[in-house]
Amino acid sequence: MSGHRFFNSMRAGLGPMIRPFLERVGPLRKLSLWALSRRHPSEVTLDGLVYQVDPRDFGVTFELHSTGTYEPFTRDACLDLLGPGMVFLDVGSHVGLYSIPAAAKVTDAGRVVAFEPHPGNRSLLEKNVLRNHADNVTVVDAAVSDSSGEMMLQVSPFNTGDHRLYRRDAGSGSGVMTRVVSIDEWCRQNNVTRVDMVKIDVQGAEARVIAGMKQMIDCSPGINIILEYTPWMLREAGDEPEELLHDLVSRGFTLSIIDEGRGTLEPSTAEEIHRACPGRSYVNVLAHHGGDA
């Protein structure tokens, strides 16, 4: 088994057990973060691109340094569906591991819009955009949901990819007030008339993002959506997970599981996708509008 597949299998099994300790046991969290900061550099190279990262991060940075990559099969699936002149929305861009390579795929004739509400992540994202000369990337300092306004972004104290708009138990984290937009309203205000690809990784707010982009779906035939499907986080946001999947199917999407552990793309029903996420696990899903991808 390759390194990243072993890592993903290990994370799926151990992650739900380790998370509560890091959230609630302050001394253990501080010691763990200190150890990461001593071990991990603040810069990584991935597929020939250089990124600044937070060395005290138990999420994306930890995976990058442990395996040398991050979600390679999902990122390849995303990039393979992009081409010159396309419009790509990266909802929950983090430090740009999807946005920046996507910018090269869509070329100067296309456009990448990267939504990142957390100030620390966004600062790294903006630095990475500049360093990699991704001039066709627009960074938006906002979270995405089904309506516009302001909300408290609950900040994880140990995982920079786990900040959430909807968190039942904030644990030992803190909050930061953030602007919130819907895709439909942002696109209307910024003269975006079609979208070709959307990646959504927003820790439980995925159903709200989809609900706020129905007009854009209607005017974007052939649109592809890659989303992280995490049932327990969706429930914390007040949404029924399976309803999200059935809503996509009713709108003409075909669904596939992107299995990082096996390196496969499996056409699946809503029920099969939901059964693949027992407990506090998740899968990445490709939704293609208008038939087989």
LUMLOMI-532415 format. One record per residue (C-alpha): x, y, z; chain; residue in one letter. Coordinates in steps of 0.25 Angstrom, whole numbers, plus 2048, in hexadecimal, padded with zeros to 3 digits. Layout:
N
    c1    c2    c3   kette   rest
     X     Y     Z       A      a
...
***
This chain:
293
    c1    c2    c3   kette   rest
   800   800   800       A      m
   806   80E   7FC       A      s
   809   818   807       A      g
   7FD   821   805       A      h
   7F3   815   804       A      r
   7F9   810   811       A      f
   7F8   81D   818       A      f
   7E9   81F   814       A      n
   7E6   811   819       A      s
   7ED   814   826       A      m
   7E6   822   827       A      r
   7D8   81C   825       A      a
   7DA   812   830       A      g
   7E2   81B   83A       A      l
   7DD   829   837       A      g
   7D0   828   83E       A      p
   7D6   822   84B       A      m
   7E2   82D   84B       A      i
   7D9   839   848       A      r
   7D2   83A   855       A      p
   7DF   83A   85D       A      f
   7E5   845   854       A      l
   7D9   84D   856       A      e
   7D7   84C   865       A      r
   7E4   849   86B       A      v
   7EC   856   86B       A      g
   7FA   851   86F       A      p
   7FA   846   866       A      l
   7F6   84F   85A       A      r
   800   859   85D       A      k
   80B   84E   85E       A      l
   807   848   851       A      s
   807   855   84A       A      l
   814   859   84F       A      w
   81A   84C   84A       A      a
   814   84E   83D       A      l
   81A   85C   83C       A      s
   828   856   83F       A      r
   826   84B   835       A      r
   81F   851   829       A      h
   824   85D   820       A      p
   81B   868   81C       A      s
   81D   865   80D       A      e
   81A   859   805       A      v
   81B   856   7F6       A      t
   810   84E   7F0       A      l
   80F   84B   7E1       A      d
   81A   855   7DE       A      g
   812   860   7E5       A      l
   817   867   7F2       A      v
   80E   86A   7FD       A      y
   80F   870   80B       A      q
   808   869   816       A      v
   805   869   825       A      d
   80F   85F   82B       A      p
   806   85E   837       A      r
   7FB   858   82F       A      d
   7F6   84A   832       A      f
   7EE   84A   825       A      g
   7F3   84D   817       A      v
   801   850   81C       A      t
   802   843   824       A      f
   7FE   83B   818       A      e
   807   843   80E       A      l
   813   840   817       A      h
   80F   832   81A       A      s
   80C   82D   80C       A      t
   812   838   802       A      g
   805   83A   7FC       A      t
   7F6   83E   800       A      y
   7EA   838   7FA       A      e
   7F1   834   7ED       A      p
   7E6   82C   7E7       A      f
   7DB   837   7EA       A      t
   7E4   842   7E5       A      r
   7E7   83A   7D8       A      d
   7D8   838   7D6       A      a
   7D6   847   7D8       A      c
   7E1   84B   7CF       A      l
   7DE   841   7C4       A      d
   7D0   847   7C2       A      l
   7D6   855   7C0       A      l
   7DA   85C   7B3       A      g
   7DE   869   7AD       A      p
   7D3   874   7AF       A      g
   7CC   86D   7BA       A      m
   7C7   873   7C7       A      v
   7CA   86C   7D4       A      f
   7C5   86F   7E2       A      l
   7CD   86A   7EE       A      d
   7C4   86B   7FA       A      v
   7CD   869   806       A      g
   7DA   86C   7FF       A      s
   7E3   86B   80B       A      h
   7F1   86E   806       A      v
   7EE   86B   7F7       A      g
   7F2   85C   7F4       A      l
   7E6   85C   7EB       A      y
   7E5   86A   7E6       A      s
   7F3   86C   7E2       A      i
   7F5   860   7D9       A      p
   7E7   863   7D4       A      a
   7EB   871   7CF       A      a
   7F5   86A   7C6       A      a
   7EB   861   7C0       A      k
   7E1   86B   7BD       A      v
   7EC   875   7B7       A      t
   7EB   884   7B6       A      d
   7DE   882   7AE       A      a
   7D7   87C   7BB       A      g
   7D5   880   7C9       A      r
   7D7   87A   7D7       A      v
   7CF   880   7E3       A      v
   7D4   87B   7F0       A      a
   7CB   87E   7FC       A      f
   7D3   87D   80A       A      e
   7CD   884   816       A      p
   7D8   881   821       A      h
   7E2   88C   821       A      p
   7EE   883   824       A      g
   7EB   87A   818       A      n
   7E7   885   80F       A      r
   7F5   88C   812       A      s
   7FC   87F   80E       A      l
   7F3   87E   802       A      l
   7F6   88C   7FD       A      e
   805   889   7FE       A      k
   804   87C   7F7       A      n
   7FC   883   7EC       A      v
   807   88D   7EA       A      l
   813   884   7EB       A      r
   80D   87B   7E1       A      n
   809   886   7D7       A      h
   7FB   881   7D7       A      a
   7F6   88F   7D2       A      d
   7E8   889   7CE       A      n
   7E4   886   7DC       A      v
   7DB   88F   7E4       A      t
   7DB   88D   7F3       A      v
   7CE   890   7FA       A      v
   7CF   893   809       A      d
   7C1   88C   80C       A      a
   7BB   87F   810       A      a
   7B0   879   807       A      v
   7A2   875   80C       A      s
   794   876   807       A      d
   793   885   809       A      s
   79B   891   80B       A      s
   79E   899   818       A      g
   7A8   896   824       A      e
   7AA   88A   82D       A      m
   7B4   885   837       A      m
   7BE   87C   831       A      l
   7C2   872   83C       A      q
   7D1   870   83C       A      v
   7D7   862   83E       A      s
   7E3   863   848       A      p
   7EB   859   841       A      f
   7E6   856   833       A      n
   7E6   862   829       A      t
   7DD   85B   820       A      g
   7D3   859   82A       A      d
   7CD   867   82C       A      h
   7BE   866   82C       A      r
   7B2   86F   82B       A      l
   7AA   865   832       A      y
   7B0   85E   83E       A      r
   7A7   858   849       A      r
   7B2   857   853       A      d
   7BD   862   851       A      a
   7C6   85B   85A       A      g
   7D3   862   85D       A      s
   7D2   86A   851       A      g
   7CF   879   84F       A      s
   7C7   881   845       A      g
   7C9   88C   83A       A      v
   7BE   894   834       A      m
   7BE   892   825       A      t
   7B6   896   819       A      r
   7AD   88C   812       A      v
   7A8   88B   804       A      v
   7A0   882   7FB       A      s
   7A6   87E   7EE       A      i
   79A   883   7E6       A      d
   79B   891   7EC       A      e
   7AA   892   7EB       A      w
   7A9   88D   7DC       A      c
   79E   897   7D9       A      r
   7A6   8A3   7E0       A      q
   7B3   89F   7D8       A      n
   7AD   89C   7CB       A      n
   7B0   88D   7CB       A      v
   7A6   887   7C2       A      t
   7AA   878   7C2       A      r
   7B3   86F   7CA       A      v
   7BA   862   7C5       A      d
   7BF   85C   7D2       A      m
   7BD   85E   7E1       A      v
   7C5   858   7EC       A      k
   7BE   859   7FA       A      i
   7C5   855   807       A      d
   7BE   85D   812       A      v
   7BD   854   81E       A      q
   7AE   851   81E       A      g
   7A9   85E   816       A      a
   7A9   856   809       A      e
   79A   855   808       A      a
   798   864   80B       A      r
   7A2   867   800       A      v
   79A   85F   7F6       A      i
   78D   865   7FA       A      a
   794   873   7F7       A      g
   798   870   7E9       A      m
   78C   86A   7E3       A      k
   78B   875   7D8       A      q
   799   873   7D4       A      m
   797   864   7D3       A      i
   78B   867   7CA       A      d
   793   870   7C0       A      c
   7A0   867   7C0       A      s
   79D   85A   7B8       A      p
   7A7   850   7BB       A      g
   7AC   856   7C8       A      i
   7B4   84D   7D1       A      n
   7B4   84D   7E0       A      i
   7BE   847   7E9       A      i
   7BA   847   7F8       A      l
   7BE   841   805       A      e
   7B2   839   80A       A      y
   7B3   838   819       A      t
   7A5   834   81F       A      p
   7A8   837   82E       A      w
   7AD   845   82A       A      m
   7A1   848   821       A      l
   798   844   82D       A      r
   79F   84E   836       A      e
   79B   858   82B       A      a
   78D   854   82C       A      g
   78C   84D   81F       A      d
   788   83F   81C       A      e
   794   839   815       A      p
   78C   82F   80B       A      e
   783   83B   807       A      e
   78F   842   801       A      l
   793   836   7F8       A      l
   784   834   7F4       A      h
   783   842   7F1       A      d
   78F   842   7E7       A      l
   789   835   7E1       A      v
   77C   83C   7DF       A      s
   783   848   7D8       A      r
   789   83F   7CE       A      g
   796   83B   7D4       A      f
   79D   82E   7D3       A      t
   7A5   82A   7E0       A      l
   7B3   823   7E2       A      s
   7BB   820   7EE       A      i
   7C9   825   7ED       A      i
   7D1   81A   7F5       A      d
   7DE   820   7F9       A      e
   7E2   813   800       A      g
   7E0   80A   7F4       A      r
   7E2   814   7E9       A      g
   7D5   812   7E3       A      t
   7C9   819   7DD       A      l
   7BC   811   7DF       A      e
   7AF   815   7DA       A      p
   7A5   814   7E6       A      s
   797   817   7EB       A      t
   794   820   7F6       A      a
   792   814   7FF       A      e
   79F   80E   7FC       A      e
   7A6   81B   7FE       A      i
   79F   81D   80C       A      h
   7A3   80E   810       A      r
   7B1   811   80D       A      a
   7B2   81B   818       A      c
   7AF   814   825       A      p
   7B2   81B   832       A      g
   7BA   828   831       A      r
   7C0   824   823       A      s
   7BF   82B   816       A      y
   7C1   829   807       A      v
   7C3   833   7FB       A      n
   7B8   833   7F1       A      v
   7B8   837   7E2       A      l
   7AB   83C   7DD       A      a
   7AA   83D   7CE       A      h
   79E   845   7C8       A      h
   798   83F   7BC       A      g
   79B   830   7BB       A      g
   7A8   828   7BC       A      d
   7B5   830   7BF       A      a
***
